[in-house]
Amino acid sequence: MGFRCGIVGLPNVGKSTLFNALTETQAAQAANYPFCTIEPNVGQVAVPDERLDKIAAIAKSAKVIATQLAFVDIAGLVKGASQGEGLGNQFLGNIREVDAIVHVLRCFEDDDIQHVSNRVDPLADAEVVETELMLADLESLEKRVPNAEKRATAGDKEAKLTASVLGQALELLREGKPARLTEPKDDEEARIFQQAQLLTAKPVLYVCNVAEEDAAEGNDLSAQVFAKADAEGAQAVVVSAAIEAELVGMEPEDRAEYLAELGLKESGLARVIRAGYTLLGLQTFFTAGPKESRAWTFPTGAKAPQAAGEIHTDFEKGFIRAETIAYDDYVSLGGEAAAREAGKLRQEGKEYLVQDGDVMLFKFNV
């Protein structure tokens, strides 16, 4: 299980430059004018994880396969998108297909790069995008909720739940708040809310695009964005798209040296991924052997059969047990055989909650 992040923002905030750098491609045409990205570009990125490399070295694996993350570069949005202005309808449709929104905000001054509103104000930029998403959701729910209420009065139980859950979301939107603040009472309400595919229900990661000299500590503009994210329960990271572009094509040792010179311990990609994982409640388990070592993404709180299903549905259907070694034990003891001998290899059943870093072998029968 990977996840799909839609990169959004106003024109000329560094969105496509960041996409190109993150995916190490030039699939998105970065140009100094609005709407240079007409179709959403999708880039698959390997998720960096030092643990996978250590496990593979111990297991003497012939192949090392990281889990994948998809970035979707979505056409720039302008005010009035919810009414079809600019590329609004296309923009809104593309957002519905992603798991999370990576909202790039311009936090740098540069007279050579025009701003669509002729000013640098990341909070105002964020409000433009959020307002358009809320207006689109509002229009949708003002049609759907009355219809559900009408069916509910006729005795339709599903419609009654729908009217209740989406009615909460509608009230929030009318108050100028995103639908993600809706609190479903149980799993059924959560299912209905998720199926509604509301744009403002998607979790948000704010990416503060700063100048190279601000990449380590951020600046006053990015501090405003972090305060906003904290107030919303969202995530925020500081990234310099210019630095990420420089990293493309560098050898690993050159990258490390370049980042160190700038006072950075890791790339912007690593920070975006970690923040994204936190935002969506994702973790990683590993499989290891002489043929390959591989990382797998799973939702926090998943039980062993669900994790097995990330590899193949047959593993989940026919799940018997999972041979499990904690990552620290696997590394410190030097692999599966030593962990088994030391009593650190556990036989876990269907109720086991998989932990981040678990090294697992699933037993199944279909």
N, C-alpha and C positions, 0 to 999 in steps of 0.2 A: 504494500500500500504506500503510494507516494501521495503527494497532494499538489493541487493545481492553484497557483497564485496568479491573480490577474494584476498586472502593473498598470495603475491608473494615475491620472494627474492632468493638470492643465497643460496646454501646449508649451514647449520650451522650458520645462522644469528639469530636464535631464533624463526623462523616462526611457527613451529609446537608447540613449547612450549607456544607461545603466543596464538595460536588457542585453545590449550587444556585449558589454563587458562580462556580465554574469554568465551568459551562455557561451562566451568566447566565439561568437559568430558575428557576422555583419548582416544577419537576416533582416533586421529592422533598419530601414534607411533613416539615419539620424540627420536631420536637416534643420536649418534655422528658420522654419516657417510652420504654421499650424497644419495638422492633418497629413504629415508626411507618412504616417503609418496608417494605411487605408484598411488593410486586413490585419486581424490579430495574428501575430507571429508567436509561435510556440517553440520554446527551447527546453530540451531535457538536460538537466544538470546532475552530475553525480554528487551526492551528499558527502562531504569530507568527514571522515571519522578515524582518528588515530587508533582507536581500539580495534577496528577491522584489520588494519595493517599488522598490529601486534599479534592478533589471533591467527592471521594467515601465515605469519612467519613461524609461529609455534607449530601449526598444523602442516607446515611445508606444502601449502596449497599451490596447485598449478595455476589456478585462476583466482582473482580477487574481484568480487562484484559488489559495488556499492549500491545502496538504494537510490532511487531517482526522484528528483523534484522537477516539476514542470512550471516554467514561467511563461505567462501569456502577456505579450506586449499589446495593449489595447489602445485603439485610436484616441487621441487627446480629446477631452471633453471641454465644452464651453457652456456658459450660462444659457439656459433655454433648452438644454439637451432633452429634458423630460417632455418637451413639446416638439421635439424633432429638429431643433436647431443644430447646425453643424452636422456632425455624424452621430447625433444623439441616439436615435433609435438603434443603430448598430452597436453603439457603445453599451447601452443598457442591456441589450440582448446578450452580448458577450460576457458581461459581468455575471449574469445568471448562471453561467456554466462553470464558474470557478468556486473553489472551496474557501478562499480567503482573498481579501483585497490588500495589495501592497500599494499604499498611497504615497507616491513620491512628491515631496514638497521642496520647492526651491528655497534654500537657506544660504544663498550666496549672492553677492553683488557682481555684476559684469555688464558694463555698458555695451559690450559688443553682442550680447545675446538679448534680444528683445523679449519683453514680457507681454503677454496678451492684454494685460490691464495697465501696463506701463508703471508697475510698482512691484517691490519685493515684499510680500506679506504672506508668509506661509499659512497663518491662521485664516486669513481671508480666502486664500486659495482653497484650503480644506473646506471652508464653509460653502463655497460654490459647488464643489463636487457633492458634498453631503446633502445640500439642499436639493439638487437635481435628483439624487437617489431617493430622497424622502418624498419628493413630489410624485415620482413615478410609482412608488409604493402606495402613496395616499390615493392616487387615482385608481389603482388596482383594487385596493381594499374597499373603497367607497362604493364599488360595484359588487364585490364579492360578499361582503358582510351582510348587507340587506337581503341578498338572495339566500344566504345561509339561514338567516333569521326567519325568513318566510317558510323555508322547508322545515325548520325546527318546530314551528308552530303546528305543522302537519304531522308531527311525531317522528321525524327523522332524527335518530340518535346521533349519527355521525355529523349531521348538519348542526345539531345543538352544540357539540364540542367545537366544531369549526367556528361557529358564531362567537363562542366564548373566547377562544384563543385569539382569533384574528380580530375580534372586537377590542381586546386588550392592546394589540399592536396598533390598531387604528387610532385609539385614544392617545397613545404615545406619539404617533406621527402628527396628530392634530396639535399636540403640545410642543412640536418641534424637536422631538426626541427620536432616535433610531429604534427600529423594531427589535433590535437585538436585546433591548432591555426588558422585553416580554418574559414573563416567568411561568412557563407551563407547569401545571400541578403534578402531572404524572407522565408516564411513557407514551400514553395515547395522545395526550395533548402535544407532547414534544414531537411526535411523528407528524401530526397535522401541521404544526408550525413549520417543521422542516420542509414538508411537501409544498408549502406555499411559495417557496423560493423567493422570499422577499430580499430585495437588494440590500436593505439596511440591516438585515439579520446576519449578514456575513461578518466574521471577525476582521478587524482592521489592523494592519501593521503600517505605521507611519515611517517612511524612510526620509530622513533629512539629508538632502543632497547639499553638501557644503564644499567650500573651496579647499584645496589641498592643504593649506596651512591650518585649517580647522578640523582636519580629519581625526585627530587624536582626542581632542577635548570638546569639540563642538563649538558653538558660538551663542550669542544672545537669541538669535532666531530659532536655533534648534532647541534651546532651553524652553522656549515657549511651547514648542510642539511636544516636548517630553511632558510638560505640565498638563497639556491637553490630554495626552494619552493616559497619563496617570489618573486623571479625573474620570475618564471613560472606562477604565479597566482594559485599555488597549495596550499595544506594544509599540515601542519606537526604537529606532537605531539611527546612528550617524554613519553616513557613507559618503565618500567622495567619488562620484562617477568618473571624474578625471583620473584619479588614482587607479580605480578598477580597470579603466581602459589601458593604462600603462602596464598593468600586470599581465594583460593578455599576451601570450607568446613567450613570456619569460620562463626560464628554467626554474625549478623549485628552489634551488639554493639562491638564485638571484632574486627571486620574489621575497624570500625571507630577509635577505640583506636590505632590499629596498624598503620593505615595511619597517624594519628596525630603525632605519635612518629617519623615518617619519614618525617614530614613536608608537608604531602599531604592532600588535602581537599577531594579528590575523587579518585576513582580507575582509572586505565588506560582505562578500558572499557568505562566509562562515557566520558572520553576525546576523545576516538576514535569515539564514536557515535556522539558526538556533532560536531566534525570536519567533520564527514561524512555527517551529515545533512546539514551543511554549504556548503560543497563541491557540493552536489547534489541539493541544493535549496529546502530542505524539511522542512515542518512544521507539527504541530500537532493540531488537534481539538479533542474535547471530546464529548461523549454522557454519560448521567448520569440518574440513576433512582434506585428504590429499588431493582430491579433484578440484575442490573450490572452497573458499570461505566467502560468506555472503552476509550482507546486512539486510534486515527486513524491518519495515516500519509498521507499528501497530498502535492503536489508540490506547491511551492510559486507562487502566482498569479492565483491559481485555483478559479473559481467561485462556488457559492453554489451548482448548479447541479452536477458539477464534484466531489466536496467533497462528496455529497450524493452517488455518484456512487462508492465511495470507500467502502461503506457499502453493497450496492447491486445495480446491474444495473437497477432494476426496480425503485429504488429511483431516479435515474437520468432521466430515460425515462419519468416517470410520475410526475416529480418535480412540486410542487405548490408553496411552500414557506418554509423558514427555520426560526424557532423560535430561536433566537440567544442571548446569554448572554456572555459578555466579562468575561474572567476568573477572573480578579480582582473584578468585581462586584459580580460574583457568590460567591466568597469566603468571601468578606467583608460583604455582605448582608445575607449570610447564606443559599443560595440555590435558587431554581427556584421560589417558591411561593413569597418569600420576594423580589426577583428581579423584578417579575411581578408587585407586588404592588408598588414598587418604580419607576416604569416606565423604568427599565433597560433591560427588555426583548423586543427585537426588532423583527419585522416581516420583514425579508429580502427576496428579490426576486431573479430572475435568474441572475441578473447582479452583485450581491453582491460578492465582493472579500473576501474570507474567511481569517480571521486573526489568527495568531498563538495563541492558547489557548482558542479559542471560544468554548463555551459549546452549542451544537446545538441539535435541534429536528426537523427532516424533515417531512413535510407534502407532501404526494404524492398520485397519483391516476392512476392506470394502468387499 
